[in-house]
């Protein structure tokens, strides 16, 4: 068995019903889906194995995965997308950014698969700083999306990197604030930033 096969990370993405395999189609493309599709393409270029399943086209894949099926029965389709890394659920209910995907996959920004050994004192200051920022962002995103498993993983990584409880608490509070903000307020703010009428839908918001 060659080395690439031994070190390959498998990411499985269980998408909601979409018009195509990535959702990037039609005249009005959701920016979040477009960014995520680009991130998936980049991950593949780093040697990771990516599998995506569309609920509308491949329902059997959802039925055959006990973890995904259990989440669907508990939370319905609002749990989608569900993302697994090497068989472990790391995210649900939203598409993560590249930083979170890299963190879960053990990648760094420049050299592909990370050779991190668990010791942080030998890391370059800039790299260590970037890693800490990525964990803080992922902590906030985990709280905002309601993903307990990701929250636990990111908190453990933060402790490993030497992040203070106070810093991680602030990141999680930010995510909690986002989670508790009514969707209507978010849409209104998005419209204001985009210079759209207050009764318009923000692009990609799915409200209309």
matplotlib code that plots the C-alpha trace (Angstrom):
import matplotlib.pyplot as plt

x = [0.0, 1.4, 1.9, -0.9, -3.5, -2.3, -2.7, -5.8, -8.6, -12.1, -14.7, -18.3, -20.8, -24.6, -26.3, -29.9, -31.9, -30.1, -30.4, -27.0, -24.2, -22.8, -25.7, -23.7, -26.0, -28.7, -28.7, -28.6, -25.7, -25.5, -22.1, -21.8, -22.3, -19.9, -17.2, -17.7, -17.4, -14.1, -13.0, -13.9, -12.0, -8.9, -9.2, -9.2, -6.0, -4.4, -5.0, -8.2, -11.0, -14.3, -17.7, -20.9, -24.5, -27.5, -30.7, -32.8, -30.7, -29.1, -31.5, -30.2, -26.8, -28.6, -30.5, -27.4, -25.4, -26.7, -25.3, -26.9, -30.2, -30.3, -29.7, -32.4, -34.9, -34.1, -33.8, -35.2, -33.6, -32.6, -29.6, -28.3, -25.7, -24.0, -20.3, -18.2, -14.4, -13.2, -16.6, -17.0, -19.7, -17.9, -20.5, -24.2, -26.8, -24.4, -21.4, -18.1, -15.3, -12.0, -10.3, -12.6, -12.3, -8.5, -8.6, -10.8, -8.7, -5.3, -4.2, -2.1, -2.3, 1.0, 2.1, -1.0, -1.4, 0.0, 2.8, 1.7, 3.0, 1.0, 3.8, 3.2, 6.4, 8.3, 5.8, 6.7, 5.0, 3.0, 1.8, 0.8, -1.0, -2.9, -3.8, -5.2, -7.3, -8.7, -9.7, -11.4, -13.3, -14.3, -15.4, -17.8, -19.1, -19.7, -21.8, -23.7, -24.5, -25.3, -22.7, -21.7, -19.2, -17.3, -17.4, -15.8, -13.1, -12.3, -12.2, -9.7, -7.6, -7.6, -6.3, -3.6, -2.6, -2.5, -5.5, -6.9, -10.3, -11.2, -10.4, -12.3, -15.2, -15.4, -15.4, -18.2, -20.2, -19.9, -21.3, -24.1, -25.0, -25.2, -27.3, -29.8, -30.1, -33.4, -33.1, -35.2, -32.6, -29.8, -31.5, -32.3, -28.6, -27.5, -29.8, -28.4, -24.8, -25.7, -27.7, -30.9, -34.5, -35.3, -38.0, -35.7, -34.1, -30.3, -28.7, -28.4, -30.5, -33.2, -36.0, -37.7]
y = [0.0, 3.4, 6.2, 8.4, 5.6, 5.3, 8.9, 9.8, 11.5, 10.8, 13.6, 12.7, 15.5, 14.8, 17.7, 18.8, 18.6, 20.6, 21.1, 19.5, 17.8, 21.1, 23.4, 25.8, 26.1, 28.3, 32.1, 32.9, 31.1, 31.0, 32.4, 30.1, 27.0, 28.4, 29.1, 25.6, 24.0, 25.8, 24.6, 21.0, 21.3, 22.6, 19.8, 17.2, 18.8, 18.2, 14.5, 14.2, 11.9, 13.7, 12.1, 14.2, 12.9, 14.8, 14.0, 14.5, 12.2, 9.7, 9.1, 5.5, 7.0, 8.8, 5.7, 3.5, 5.8, 5.3, 8.5, 10.6, 8.8, 9.3, 13.0, 13.3, 11.5, 13.8, 17.2, 16.7, 18.1, 21.2, 19.1, 19.1, 19.5, 16.9, 16.5, 13.5, 13.2, 9.7, 8.5, 11.1, 13.8, 17.2, 19.6, 19.9, 22.5, 24.7, 24.8, 25.5, 27.7, 26.4, 27.1, 24.7, 22.1, 22.3, 22.0, 18.8, 17.3, 17.9, 20.3, 23.4, 26.3, 25.7, 22.1, 20.0, 17.2, 18.4, 16.6, 18.1, 16.0, 17.5, 19.9, 23.6, 25.1, 24.4, 26.0, 29.2, 32.2, 33.2, 29.6, 29.2, 32.5, 31.5, 28.1, 29.8, 32.2, 29.3, 27.5, 30.6, 31.0, 27.4, 27.6, 30.5, 28.7, 25.5, 27.3, 29.2, 26.0, 24.0, 21.3, 19.9, 17.4, 20.1, 22.4, 19.8, 19.0, 22.7, 23.4, 20.5, 21.8, 25.3, 23.9, 22.1, 25.3, 27.2, 29.4, 30.9, 30.0, 33.7, 33.9, 30.7, 32.0, 35.2, 33.2, 31.0, 33.9, 35.5, 32.3, 32.3, 35.9, 34.9, 31.9, 33.9, 36.8, 36.5, 35.7, 38.8, 41.0, 39.3, 39.8, 43.4, 44.1, 42.2, 44.4, 47.5, 46.5, 45.6, 48.8, 46.9, 47.8, 46.7, 44.3, 42.5, 39.1, 39.0, 37.0, 33.3, 33.8, 31.4, 33.7, 34.1]
z = [0.0, -1.0, 1.5, -0.1, 0.6, 4.2, 5.0, 3.0, 5.0, 4.0, 4.2, 3.6, 3.0, 3.2, 1.5, 1.5, -1.6, -4.3, -8.0, -8.7, -6.8, -5.5, -5.6, -7.8, -10.7, -12.1, -12.6, -8.8, -7.2, -3.4, -2.5, 0.5, -1.7, -4.3, -1.6, -0.2, -3.6, -4.1, -0.7, -1.5, -4.8, -2.9, -0.3, -3.1, -4.5, -1.1, -1.4, 0.7, -0.4, -0.6, -1.1, -1.4, -1.2, -2.3, -0.4, -3.5, -5.7, -3.3, -0.4, 0.1, 1.2, 4.0, 5.1, 5.1, 7.4, 11.0, 12.3, 9.5, 9.7, 13.5, 13.2, 10.5, 12.6, 15.6, 13.9, 10.4, 7.3, 9.3, 10.4, 6.8, 5.6, 7.9, 7.5, 8.7, 8.8, 8.9, 10.0, 12.8, 12.6, 12.9, 11.6, 10.9, 9.9, 7.8, 5.5, 7.4, 6.1, 4.8, 8.2, 10.0, 7.2, 7.5, 11.2, 11.1, 8.3, 9.9, 7.2, 7.4, 5.0, 3.2, 3.3, 3.0, 5.6, 8.9, 10.7, 14.0, 16.9, 19.7, 20.8, 20.2, 21.6, 18.4, 16.1, 14.3, 16.1, 13.0, 12.4, 16.0, 16.0, 12.8, 14.4, 17.4, 15.3, 13.3, 16.5, 17.9, 14.7, 14.7, 18.3, 17.5, 14.4, 16.4, 18.9, 16.2, 14.3, 17.5, 16.9, 20.3, 18.9, 17.0, 20.1, 22.2, 19.6, 19.1, 22.8, 23.3, 20.4, 21.9, 25.2, 23.4, 21.6, 24.9, 24.4, 27.6, 28.9, 28.7, 25.0, 24.2, 26.3, 24.3, 21.0, 22.2, 23.4, 20.0, 18.4, 21.0, 20.1, 16.4, 17.2, 19.3, 16.7, 14.9, 11.2, 10.3, 12.0, 10.1, 6.8, 7.6, 8.4, 5.3, 3.2, 4.8, 4.1, 0.5, -0.1, -0.8, 0.3, 3.8, 2.5, 0.1, 0.6, 1.1, -1.7, -0.7, 2.4, 1.1, 2.5, -0.9]

ax = plt.figure().add_subplot(projection="3d")
ax.plot(x, y, z, "-o")
ax.set_aspect("equal")
plt.show()
